[in-house]
Amino acid sequence: MPIGARAQVFETRARIDTLKWNERISLHTNAVDWALLIPNIGVEYDIRSTNWNRWAVGMSAKTKWRTNSRFKQRLFYNVSEVRFEFRKYWRTRQIDGREVTKHTSFIDKLFSCRRTVVKHPHTTYYRGVYASAGDYSFLVDRKGRQGKFVSGGVTYGAMYPMYVFKSGNSLDLDLGISVGLVATNMEKFRLVDDCYERTQPGKWKIVPFPMPTEARVGLVYRLGKYPINKKYRWRYDVDMRYRERYDSIRYEIEARRQERHITDSITNKIYNDFWLEYDKEAKLNLNNARIAAEKQKAEAAKLKAAEKLRLEEEAKAAKQKALEEKNKAATTDSIGAMKTDSISATPIDSTEVQQVDNPTDSISNANNAEAETESVDNTTKQEEHTEQPSEQPAEQPAESIEQQTEQTAEPKENSEEEKEENNEQ
């Protein structure tokens, strides 16, 4: 199941290594032709846009025709040619006995890319076919050859990476050779009196043996960000690289996810622990604040109750003081009234006789007055020590006043009756 899923992803995302149009273009030139003073240029284009594509088509042109000189030449040549090539690039592969095995048939061995030991892993080889056509003119000493030709054959070579520029473009070295059959229409000339005369007319014929048509020591300038060591690879290697890349990305994502999970777990634990301690501290502070508020409220209520009690005590003391003053005033009034009554009841002549005959009356009157004052003092002391509500003290003075008035009134009646009896006597 995982292999099938990976293969499916592989097929759907195969365009990961798709080449752009400019990355499929490379420019060629041959230094051998330049050494022979023959300007040349070539261009090659990859057939497919994938980096495991190994097929490319190219075209090159060179020309050197009718060059002028101011001296008498003994060696003169002109060449112009247009060449088309169809190449297949490949790399050697290591025989591992599992995925890559050794070829058994003769044809496979002849064109095999598999090696027991890969000596040049960064070298890219190519083989292919070519077709060319052009004109030529060779004048050597007194003989000359001139005509047209058509050629076709095979080409073989190798490319070595040399330098990669900052822009991504790269420079490669191209070493190769082309061998093929040549068909030519050649005319022969002979130098006579400083003038070449045609000695044999042209006639098309095929050279009976293969002959080398090009030797290359060239430079290749590749556009884009895919140098030669990243292009023209085996599909198996590309798939392996892609699988490795896919697995590495997947493993990296999994590792990052695990790391993120661990980080999040640690962060969440720290976060939860922090907020747990914070909540505990906040609850403790809230409870302490509540207790402090309750204490403050209780103290305020206690102070208020104490203030209320103090005010009640002050009011009670004021009432008691007023009552005492009132009682004192009442007692003084009663004593004064008793004195006036006793004075008015006894005649002037009999005062001395009354005092001498009835000394008990005056003594009883004095005792009654002292009893009245003592009763008033006792009632005031009892009111101060009683812990009754504020409504009762207001009634007690009235009752004590009535009792005092009754007590004071009774001695008056007794004293008047005694006085009458004394008078009658």
Order of alpha helices (4+ residues) and beta strands (2+ residues): alpha-beta-alpha-beta-beta-beta-beta-alpha-beta-beta-beta-beta-beta-beta-beta-alpha-alpha-alpha-alpha
